[in-house]
Amino acid sequence: MSFRKALFFVTTLVLSFGSAVAMAAEGNSAGGDAYSSIGAGLAIGLAAFGGSLGQGKTAAASLEGIARNPTARGQVFVPMIIGLALIESLVIYAFLVAFIKIKI
């Protein structure tokens, strides 16, 4: 793992954890549980990190394929856009699950 990747990962975790702790300290948690706010912050941070890695790898692979064979642009571009949309929908789903706390 390169230094930039490690720094980005640590920064994402620190920022998501810090915002969750701040929300819990202020008492803005919908369920009143500090741990659920911390879990929501970590879930969003990890989902955004994983989604950005997935989108980066998808774009890099498809652009490399187009660069190697420019005539395949039409066959590569549409599946790439669909893949990016699905990756982004998973990140949005994690965002919704983190903030819509299911009360049992």
C-alpha positions in Angstrom: 0.0 0.0 0.0 1.5 3.3 -1.0 1.8 6.2 1.4 -0.9 8.2 -0.4 -3.4 5.4 -0.1 -2.6 4.9 3.5 -2.9 8.6 4.3 -6.2 8.8 2.4 -7.6 5.8 4.3 -6.5 7.1 7.7 -7.9 10.6 6.9 -11.2 9.1 5.9 -11.5 7.0 9.1 -10.5 9.9 11.3 -12.9 12.4 9.7 -15.9 9.9 9.8 -15.1 8.9 13.3 -14.6 12.5 14.5 -17.9 13.6 13.0 -19.8 10.7 14.6 -18.3 11.4 18.0 -19.2 15.1 17.7 -22.8 14.1 16.8 -23.0 11.7 19.7 -21.5 14.3 22.1 -24.0 16.9 21.1 -26.9 14.5 21.6 -28.1 14.8 18.0 -28.4 11.0 17.6 -31.9 10.0 16.5 -31.9 6.9 18.6 -30.1 8.4 21.5 -27.3 5.9 21.3 -23.8 7.2 20.9 -22.5 3.9 19.4 -25.1 4.0 16.6 -23.8 7.5 15.6 -20.2 6.2 15.6 -21.2 3.2 13.6 -23.1 5.4 11.1 -20.0 7.6 10.6 -17.7 4.7 10.1 -20.1 3.0 7.7 -20.3 6.0 5.5 -16.6 6.6 5.6 -15.8 3.0 4.7 -18.5 2.9 2.0 -17.2 6.1 0.4 -13.6 4.7 0.5 -14.6 1.4 -1.0 -16.8 3.0 -3.6 -14.1 5.5 -4.7 -11.6 2.6 -5.0 -14.1 0.6 -7.1 -14.9 3.5 -9.3 -11.3 4.3 -9.9 -10.4 0.7 -10.8 -13.4 0.5 -13.1 -12.6 3.8 -14.9 -8.9 2.8 -15.2 -9.6 -0.6 -16.7 -12.2 0.7 -19.2 -10.0 3.6 -20.3 -7.0 1.2 -20.7 -9.2 -1.1 -22.8 -10.3 1.9 -25.0 -6.7 3.0 -25.3 -5.6 -0.4 -26.5 -8.5 -0.8 -28.9 -10.2 2.5 -29.8 -12.8 0.8 -32.0 -14.2 -1.0 -28.9 -15.2 2.3 -27.4 -18.9 1.7 -27.9 -18.7 -1.8 -26.4 -16.8 -0.6 -23.3 -18.3 2.8 -22.5 -21.9 1.8 -21.8 -21.1 -1.2 -19.4 -18.6 1.1 -17.7 -21.3 3.8 -17.0 -23.7 1.1 -15.8 -20.9 -0.3 -13.5 -20.2 3.1 -12.1 -23.9 3.8 -11.5 -24.2 0.5 -9.6 -21.1 1.2 -7.5 -22.5 4.7 -6.6 -25.9 3.2 -5.8 -24.2 0.9 -3.2 -22.5 3.9 -1.6 -25.9 5.8 -1.5 -27.5 2.7 0.0 -24.9 2.6 2.7 -25.6 6.2 3.4 -29.3 5.6 3.8 -28.8 2.5 6.0 -26.4 4.4 8.2 -28.8 7.3 8.8 -32.1 5.5 8.8 -31.8 3.7 12.1 -34.1 0.8 12.3 -35.7 0.6 15.8 -36.6 -2.9 16.9 
